[in-house]
Amino acid sequence: MTTPDAQNPRERYRAQVRTEIKGHAWEQIATAGVSALSLNAIAKRMGMSGPALYRYFASRDDLITELVRDAYRSLADTLATASAAGAHPAGLAHALRDWALTDPQRYLLIYGTPVPGYHAPADITGISDRIMTLLLDAWAGQTPDSAATPFDAHLADHREWAGAHPGPPLVLHRALTFWTRLHGVLSLELAGHFTGMGFDPALLYAAEVGDLLAPGP
């Protein structure tokens, strides 16, 4: 990969323009949602013609893909940093929430309602798999003490989503439950469904984390 210092002036300018385009795209998404994303509107905002902007992103889907890649990479890097610092599952859970609250639209783009008509390329799966691997690694360091369930038996033969991770079904089950329950709370919070209910979403999230880490029956 070419580093910024190694880029020639034309490459640096192209990278700067692409970054500016993505910045305007995030502003549009925050204002009207990703379905309203318009390259022509961004071009107008930047004082460019539509065809000129298409030299940087070939289509709206091309731009969305870059935003999705950036979001997944940012979250993966955030969790990797927490993991390298010795974070166990609770640490990763709070790193996830902090990341999501810093930029809710970024979270909702990758974990919210799918964009109609958009299909992410195959390499996106590789980035999201990195996130799951970090969670599986964190749970592999725990000692599952709950009884095996029918779902554990199911996971023994349905673990493609975990890649080559060596964790036993109990670990896979706890990591998957952890991931889905935390996303449930976060998605409801960021979509505004807790507004007006009178409780602190941070305390609800912390309670969920505590319940997930509690010893099994």
C-alpha positions in Angstrom: 0.0 0.0 0.0 1.3 3.5 -0.9 1.9 5.6 2.1 0.9 9.3 2.1 4.5 10.4 2.1 5.2 8.3 -0.9 2.3 9.6 -2.9 2.9 12.1 -5.7 1.0 15.4 -5.6 -1.8 14.2 -7.9 -2.3 11.1 -5.6 -2.4 13.2 -2.5 -4.9 15.6 -4.1 -7.1 12.6 -5.1 -7.0 11.2 -1.6 -7.9 14.6 -0.1 -10.9 15.0 -2.5 -12.1 11.5 -1.7 -11.9 12.2 2.0 -13.8 15.4 1.5 -16.5 13.6 -0.5 -16.9 11.0 2.2 -17.2 13.8 4.8 -20.1 15.3 2.9 -21.6 11.9 2.5 -21.7 11.4 6.2 -23.3 14.8 6.6 -26.0 13.8 4.2 -26.6 10.5 5.9 -26.8 12.2 9.3 -29.4 14.6 7.9 -31.6 12.5 5.7 -30.4 8.9 5.9 -28.3 6.8 3.6 -31.1 6.2 1.2 -31.0 9.9 0.3 -27.3 9.9 -0.4 -26.7 11.8 -3.7 -23.4 12.2 -5.5 -24.8 15.0 -7.5 -25.8 16.9 -4.3 -22.3 16.3 -2.9 -20.8 17.6 -6.2 -22.9 20.7 -6.0 -21.8 21.3 -2.4 -18.2 21.0 -3.4 -18.6 23.2 -6.5 -17.9 20.4 -8.9 -19.8 18.9 -11.8 -21.4 15.5 -11.4 -19.2 13.9 -14.0 -16.1 15.3 -12.2 -17.1 13.7 -8.9 -17.7 10.4 -10.6 -14.0 10.3 -11.3 -13.5 9.7 -7.6 -16.4 7.4 -6.9 -17.9 5.5 -9.9 -21.3 5.2 -8.3 -23.4 5.8 -5.2 -22.8 2.2 -4.2 -19.1 2.6 -4.7 -19.2 5.5 -2.2 -21.4 3.5 0.3 -18.9 0.7 0.1 -16.0 3.0 1.1 -18.1 4.3 4.0 -18.9 0.8 5.1 -15.3 -0.3 4.9 -14.2 2.7 6.9 -16.8 2.0 9.6 -15.9 -1.7 9.9 -12.2 -0.9 10.0 -12.6 1.8 12.6 -14.6 -0.6 14.9 -12.1 -3.5 14.3 -9.2 -1.2 15.1 -11.0 0.1 18.2 -11.7 -3.4 19.5 -8.2 -4.6 18.6 -6.7 -1.7 20.7 -8.9 -2.6 23.6 -8.0 -6.3 23.3 -4.3 -5.5 23.1 -4.6 -3.6 26.3 -6.0 -6.7 28.0 -9.7 -6.0 27.8 -11.9 -9.0 28.6 -15.5 -9.2 27.2 -16.7 -6.3 29.4 -14.0 -4.0 28.2 -14.8 -4.8 24.6 -18.5 -4.2 25.3 -17.8 -0.7 26.6 -15.4 0.0 23.7 -18.2 -0.9 21.3 -20.7 1.4 23.0 -18.2 4.3 23.1 -17.4 3.8 19.4 -21.1 3.7 18.5 -22.0 6.8 20.5 -19.1 8.8 19.0 -20.7 8.5 15.6 -24.2 6.9 15.6 -24.6 7.2 11.8 -21.5 5.1 11.3 -22.8 2.4 13.6 -26.3 2.5 12.0 -24.8 2.2 8.5 -23.3 -1.2 9.2 -25.7 -2.5 11.9 -28.9 -0.7 11.1 -31.5 -1.3 8.4 -29.9 -2.6 5.2 -29.7 0.0 2.4 -32.3 -0.9 -0.3 -30.7 -2.3 -3.4 -27.1 -2.2 -2.0 -25.0 -5.3 -1.8 -21.6 -5.1 0.0 -18.6 -6.7 -1.8 -17.1 -9.9 -0.4 -14.1 -8.2 1.3 -16.5 -6.5 3.8 -17.1 -10.0 5.3 -13.4 -10.3 6.0 -13.3 -7.1 7.9 -16.4 -8.0 9.9 -15.0 -11.4 10.6 -12.0 -9.7 12.3 -14.4 -8.2 14.8 -16.0 -11.5 15.6 -12.6 -13.1 16.0 -11.7 -10.5 18.6 -14.8 -11.3 20.5 -14.3 -15.1 20.3 -10.7 -14.6 21.5 -12.0 -12.7 24.5 -14.5 -15.3 25.4 -12.0 -18.1 24.9 -10.2 -16.7 27.9 -13.3 -17.2 30.0 -14.4 -20.5 31.6 -17.9 -21.4 30.5 -19.6 -23.1 33.4 -23.2 -23.4 32.1 -24.7 -26.6 31.0 -24.7 -27.4 27.3 -27.9 -26.5 25.4 -29.4 -27.8 22.1 -28.0 -24.7 20.4 -24.5 -25.7 21.5 -25.0 -29.0 19.9 -26.2 -27.2 16.8 -23.2 -24.9 16.7 -20.9 -27.9 16.7 -21.9 -28.5 13.1 -22.8 -24.9 12.1 -19.8 -22.8 13.0 -18.8 -21.5 9.5 -19.5 -17.9 10.8 -16.6 -18.4 13.4 -14.1 -19.2 10.6 -11.1 -21.3 11.9 -11.5 -20.2 15.5 -10.8 -23.3 17.7 -13.2 -22.3 20.5 -15.7 -25.0 21.6 -19.4 -24.6 21.0 -19.9 -23.2 24.6 -17.5 -20.4 23.8 -19.1 -19.7 20.4 -22.5 -19.6 22.0 -21.6 -17.2 24.7 -19.7 -14.9 22.3 -22.7 -14.9 19.8 -25.2 -14.2 22.6 -23.0 -11.4 23.9 -22.8 -9.8 20.4 -26.5 -10.1 19.6 -27.8 -8.8 22.9 -25.5 -5.8 23.0 -26.4 -4.9 19.5 -30.0 -5.1 20.4 -29.6 -2.6 23.2 -27.4 -0.3 21.1 -29.6 -0.4 18.1 -32.7 0.6 20.1 -30.8 3.3 21.9 -29.3 4.9 18.8 -32.6 4.7 16.9 -34.2 6.7 19.7 -36.6 4.0 21.1 -35.6 4.7 24.7 -36.4 8.4 24.4 -39.0 9.4 26.9 -38.9 6.2 28.9 -37.1 7.9 31.8 -34.2 5.5 32.4 -30.5 5.7 31.7 -29.5 3.6 28.6 -25.9 3.4 29.9 -27.1 1.7 33.0 -29.2 -0.7 31.0 -26.3 -1.6 28.8 -24.0 -2.1 31.8 -26.7 -4.4 33.4 -26.8 -6.4 30.2 -23.0 -6.8 30.2 -23.1 -7.9 33.8 -25.8 -10.4 33.2 -23.9 -11.8 30.2 -20.8 -12.2 32.3 -22.5 -13.8 35.3 -21.9 -17.5 36.0 -24.4 -19.8 34.4 -27.0 -21.7 36.4 
